[in-house]
Amino acid sequence: MVQNTPGIRSMGHRRTVLLTFVFLFLTGFTNLSAQSLTIEPSEKQLATGEPFIYRIAPDARGGEAYKLVYLVPVPIEVFWRFKTDFRGDFLETNKYIINQRVIREEQNVVVIENRLANKPESKFRWRNILFPKKYRLDFVLENPEQCGQRFHYGHLQLEPLGSQTKVSHVAYFDFFGASLWAYYPWEGGMYAFLDYIARWEQETILKVKDDYE
């Protein structure tokens, strides 16, 4: 006789929850309307330090899109230098980044190549266009087909908020299973991924800020 241990019950519960989620997803339960690109948390909400993640209207070609907004506890000039340091050793402390290198740099364009933990066999080549006076960075994946995607692009906008910096990160993307990833509410889904990214940056900048002041 197999004992009905807590571990087995837990595994069964997780499987049931996952199957229920997939059923609801496939039957259209999660076909919720996307938010407007202009959606924003209030300054009071940002002051809590929590990241705010919104599913926004996608590209006309389809796929998914998100807007991630969070506050980092350093001045805008410091965070801009941190965010545009594509060679920083700190990058590989991010659990999703296996390695990264700069492959081309000219004027305000920096092309980087990285390998990511969720697709380690692929080399993602990103073109970053920097607008220092506006504290804005536009990015586009140059080799989407090689990475199993149709397209992936977006921008990062920084704004001063007192002695801190408000970060708005917007991205549009499409790949097989993009909607399932966007709606999946647990570890491995979009919300958990973006929440980690924001919190990792909030913590990491405090460890290395002396290098960027």
C-alpha positions in Angstrom: 0.0 0.0 0.0 1.3 3.5 -0.9 1.1 5.9 1.9 -0.7 9.2 1.2 2.2 11.4 2.4 2.1 15.2 2.6 4.7 15.3 -0.3 2.5 13.2 -2.6 -0.6 15.2 -1.7 1.4 18.4 -2.5 2.5 17.1 -5.8 -1.0 16.1 -6.7 -2.3 19.5 -5.7 0.2 21.3 -7.9 -0.6 19.1 -10.8 -4.3 19.7 -10.4 -3.8 23.5 -10.2 -1.6 23.4 -13.3 -4.1 21.4 -15.3 -6.9 23.7 -14.2 -4.9 26.7 -15.3 -4.2 25.1 -18.7 -7.8 24.2 -19.1 -9.0 27.8 -18.3 -6.3 29.2 -20.6 -7.3 27.0 -23.5 -11.0 27.7 -23.0 -10.5 31.5 -23.1 -11.0 32.2 -19.4 -7.7 34.2 -19.4 -8.5 36.2 -22.5 -8.5 39.4 -20.5 -8.2 42.8 -22.1 -4.8 44.3 -22.0 -4.0 47.6 -20.2 -3.1 50.8 -21.9 0.6 51.7 -22.4 0.0 54.8 -20.3 -1.0 52.8 -17.2 1.2 53.9 -14.2 1.4 53.2 -10.5 1.2 56.2 -8.2 4.2 57.6 -6.4 2.8 56.3 -3.2 2.7 52.8 -4.7 6.2 53.1 -6.1 7.5 54.2 -2.7 6.7 50.7 -1.3 9.6 49.3 -3.4 7.3 46.8 -5.1 7.6 46.2 -8.9 4.4 46.8 -10.9 3.8 44.5 -13.9 1.2 45.1 -16.5 0.1 43.2 -19.5 -0.4 45.8 -22.2 -1.7 45.8 -25.8 0.6 43.9 -28.1 2.2 44.7 -31.4 -0.2 44.7 -34.4 1.5 41.5 -35.6 0.3 39.7 -32.4 2.2 38.2 -29.5 2.3 39.7 -26.1 3.6 42.8 -24.4 4.3 44.1 -20.9 5.2 47.2 -18.9 7.3 46.8 -15.8 7.6 49.9 -13.5 9.7 50.1 -10.3 11.8 52.4 -8.2 15.6 52.1 -7.6 17.2 53.9 -4.6 19.9 55.8 -6.4 20.0 59.1 -8.5 19.2 58.8 -12.2 22.7 59.5 -13.4 24.1 56.6 -11.3 21.4 54.2 -12.5 21.9 55.2 -16.1 25.6 54.5 -15.9 24.8 51.1 -14.2 22.2 50.2 -16.8 24.3 51.0 -19.8 27.4 49.1 -18.5 27.1 46.1 -20.8 30.5 44.8 -19.6 29.9 44.8 -15.9 30.9 41.8 -13.9 27.8 42.1 -11.8 25.7 40.9 -14.8 26.4 37.3 -14.2 25.0 37.5 -10.7 21.6 37.5 -12.4 20.4 33.9 -12.4 19.0 34.3 -15.9 22.2 35.4 -17.6 24.8 32.7 -18.3 27.3 35.1 -20.0 27.3 38.3 -22.0 29.7 40.2 -24.3 29.8 43.3 -26.4 30.3 42.5 -30.0 29.9 46.0 -31.6 29.9 49.5 -30.3 29.6 52.7 -32.4 28.4 56.2 -31.3 25.1 55.6 -29.4 24.6 51.9 -30.5 25.8 48.9 -28.6 25.3 45.4 -29.8 25.6 42.7 -27.2 25.3 38.9 -27.3 24.2 36.9 -24.3 23.2 33.4 -23.4 20.2 33.0 -21.1 19.4 30.2 -18.7 15.9 29.6 -20.1 17.3 28.9 -23.6 21.0 28.2 -23.1 21.6 26.7 -26.6 20.8 30.1 -28.2 22.9 33.3 -28.5 20.7 36.3 -28.2 22.0 39.4 -30.1 20.5 42.6 -28.9 21.0 46.0 -30.5 20.7 48.8 -27.9 20.3 52.4 -29.0 21.1 54.9 -26.2 19.7 58.4 -25.8 21.6 59.7 -22.8 20.0 63.1 -22.7 16.6 61.5 -22.5 17.7 58.6 -20.2 16.2 56.3 -22.7 17.4 53.0 -24.2 15.7 51.3 -27.1 16.4 47.6 -27.8 15.7 45.0 -30.5 16.5 41.4 -30.9 18.5 41.2 -34.1 18.3 37.4 -34.6 14.8 36.4 -33.4 14.5 33.4 -35.7 17.7 31.8 -34.3 16.2 32.3 -30.8 12.8 30.8 -31.6 11.0 34.1 -31.7 9.2 36.2 -34.3 10.2 39.5 -32.9 11.2 41.1 -29.6 11.8 44.8 -29.0 11.1 47.6 -26.6 12.5 50.4 -24.5 13.7 51.4 -21.1 12.9 54.9 -19.8 14.3 56.4 -16.6 12.8 59.4 -14.7 14.1 61.2 -11.6 11.9 60.8 -8.5 13.6 62.9 -5.8 16.9 61.2 -5.1 15.7 58.0 -6.6 14.9 56.7 -10.1 11.7 55.5 -11.6 12.3 52.8 -14.2 9.7 51.9 -17.0 10.6 48.9 -19.1 8.3 48.1 -22.0 8.7 45.1 -24.4 6.8 43.6 -27.3 7.5 40.0 -28.3 6.2 36.8 -29.9 7.2 33.2 -29.8 5.5 29.8 -29.5 3.7 29.8 -26.2 4.1 33.5 -25.5 0.6 33.9 -24.2 0.9 30.9 -21.9 4.1 32.4 -20.6 2.5 35.8 -20.1 -0.4 34.4 -18.1 1.4 31.7 -16.2 1.2 33.0 -12.5 4.0 30.9 -10.9 7.7 30.5 -11.2 8.7 30.1 -14.8 6.1 32.7 -16.0 6.4 36.3 -17.1 5.3 37.8 -13.7 7.9 35.8 -11.7 10.6 36.6 -14.3 10.0 40.4 -14.3 9.6 40.5 -10.5 13.0 38.9 -10.1 14.6 41.3 -12.7 13.3 44.4 -10.9 14.3 43.2 -7.4 17.7 42.0 -8.6 18.4 45.5 -10.0 17.2 47.2 -6.8 19.5 45.0 -4.8 22.5 45.0 -7.1 22.8 48.7 -7.7 23.2 49.2 -3.9 26.1 46.8 -4.0 28.0 48.4 -6.9 26.8 52.0 -6.8 30.2 53.3 -5.7 31.5 52.3 -9.1 29.0 54.5 -10.9 28.9 57.6 -8.7 
